[in-house]
Structure formats: C-alpha cells, structure tokens
Amino acid sequence: MAKKIVALLLALTLVPLAGCQALPWLNGSSPSVSTRIIKEARLTASWQMTQIELELGEGTQVPVLLKLAAGDRVDGFFYTETDRKVTFQVMGDSLVYESKDETAPALKSVSSDRFSFTASAAMGTSYALTFNNPAGGSKVEENAKIILEVIYPATGTIFVPLEK
C-alpha cells in the first residue's frame, strides 16, 4: 500500500510534465533496469548531494528526473563499473548536455563524464538525466553498472524511477 501511495504522490508531482518528450519512462520502466540510491548528504545549508547506482540491461535506458528553480546550478559526474560504453544526455526543454559512445561515427563524441549547467527559462526547470546501454549485437547480453553523483541546491529534488 505504501508503494502505491508513493507512486501516486510522484505521479501527481509530475502531472505538469506529462507532455514532456524527455520523460518516456512515465509510462513504465523496463524490467532490466535496477536503481538504488547509495547515499544522500546535505553538504551545506544550501547544497545537497545524491549518489545513485543504476544497472541497465543491454538495449535499455533509464532517466533520472531533476527539478530545480530557475538560476540553480548543478554539478555532477558519472562512471561505469563495467566495461560497457553508455550514452548519456541531460534534457530540459532543449538538449543541455550529451555524452555519446565514441564508436558510433554518426554521433557527436564528448569524452567527458562530468556535466555542469545552470537552469534557465529557456531550458526549463525539469531535467531528465538519461543513460542508455545500447545493444551491442553480441550473443551475450551485458549489463552496464553506472554510478551517478549529482550536487544540486537544497531546494531541488531528484526522482529516481521506482522498481516494480
């Protein structure tokens, strides 16, 4: 019952975002995605940090929603604990940051695993941080284990998809 109440509260919080194209996971999450918050800490009176472990099956993706006020600044980084190459992007009302697999020649390659941005009216105040573990064509499915750490204002909120 408690899970249903939490899911309902989360859904009601996200109702204004229902038309946002950056949030395809509102319709359900993939069974081959595992998420867990490793650590949450208040760094100062105005800053907090959340560290999240994401495990994605091959060919799956998972977005993490970040809500901010206009003018808020965000710093974050991620790394993979597996040899899998993942793609990553931050979407608001427009693309904010993109890190792609360097082996895909048609995609712009960004070698950094760190991101930083300031919320603005042009980009909106809701962002989806989306990781994708592309299908590699191998006969053996490979999971990608990602550690994401985000430092953001204490007035902001991070929503991690709930496992079913």
Residue pairs with C-beta under 8 A, 6 or more apart in sequence:
3 162
6 162
7 162
10 159
10 162
11 26
13 159
14 23
14 26
14 65
14 159
17 23
17 26
17 65
17 126
18 26
20 126
20 128
21 91
22 63
22 91
22 92
22 127
22 128
22 130
23 63
23 65
23 128
24 63
25 62
25 63
25 161
28 164
29 62
29 161
29 162
29 163
29 164
30 57
30 60
30 61
30 62
31 164
32 56
32 57
32 58
32 60
32 143
33 54
33 55
33 56
33 57
33 60
33 61
33 62
33 161
33 163
34 53
34 54
34 55
34 163
35 52
35 53
35 54
35 55
35 62
35 64
35 160
35 161
35 162
35 163
36 52
36 53
37 50
37 51
37 52
37 53
37 160
38 51
38 52
38 53
38 147
39 49
39 50
39 51
40 48
40 49
40 50
40 51
41 48
41 49
42 48
42 154
43 49
43 151
45 154
46 153
46 154
47 151
47 152
47 153
47 154
48 151
48 152
48 153
48 154
48 156
49 149
49 150
49 151
49 152
50 149
50 150
50 152
50 158
51 147
51 148
51 149
52 64
52 147
52 148
52 149
52 150
52 158
52 160
53 145
53 146
53 147
53 148
54 62
54 64
54 131
54 145
54 146
54 147
54 148
55 143
55 144
55 145
55 146
56 62
56 86
56 131
56 132
56 133
56 143
56 144
56 146
57 133
57 141
57 143
58 84
58 133
58 134
58 135
58 136
58 141
58 142
58 143
58 144
59 133
59 134
59 135
59 141
60 132
60 133
61 130
61 131
61 132
61 133
62 130
62 131
62 161
63 128
63 129
63 130
63 131
63 161
64 128
64 129
64 130
64 148
64 158
64 159
64 160
64 161
65 126
65 127
65 128
65 129
65 158
65 159
66 74
66 126
66 127
66 128
66 129
66 150
66 152
66 156
66 157
66 158
66 159
67 125
67 126
67 127
67 156
67 157
67 158
67 159
68 74
68 119
68 125
68 126
68 127
68 152
68 153
68 155
68 156
69 119
69 125
69 153
69 155
69 156
70 119
70 120
70 121
70 125
71 118
71 119
71 120
72 118
72 119
72 125
72 152
72 153
72 155
72 156
73 116
73 117
73 118
73 119
73 152
73 153
74 115
74 116
74 117
74 118
74 119
74 127
74 150
74 151
74 152
74 156
75 114
75 115
75 116
75 150
75 151
75 152
76 114
76 115
76 116
76 129
76 148
76 149
76 150
76 151
76 152
77 113
77 114
77 115
77 148
77 149
78 88
78 113
78 131
78 146
78 147
78 148
78 149
79 113
79 146
79 147
80 86
80 144
80 145
80 146
80 147
81 145
81 146
81 147
82 142
82 143
82 144
82 145
84 133
84 136
84 142
84 143
84 144
85 101
85 102
85 103
85 134
86 101
86 131
86 132
86 133
86 134
86 144
86 146
87 98
87 99
87 100
87 101
87 107
87 131
87 132
87 134
88 97
88 98
88 99
88 113
88 115
88 129
88 130
88 131
88 132
89 95
89 96
89 97
89 98
89 99
89 129
89 130
90 96
90 97
90 98
90 115
90 117
90 127
90 128
90 129
90 130
91 127
91 128
91 130
92 119
92 123
92 124
92 125
92 126
92 127
93 122
93 123
93 124
94 122
94 123
96 115
96 117
96 123
96 127
97 110
97 115
97 117
98 108
98 110
99 110
99 111
99 112
99 113
99 115
100 107
100 108
100 109
100 110
101 107
101 109
101 134
102 109
102 111
117 123
119 125
119 127
129 148
129 150
131 144
131 146
131 148
133 142
133 143
133 144
136 142
150 158
152 158
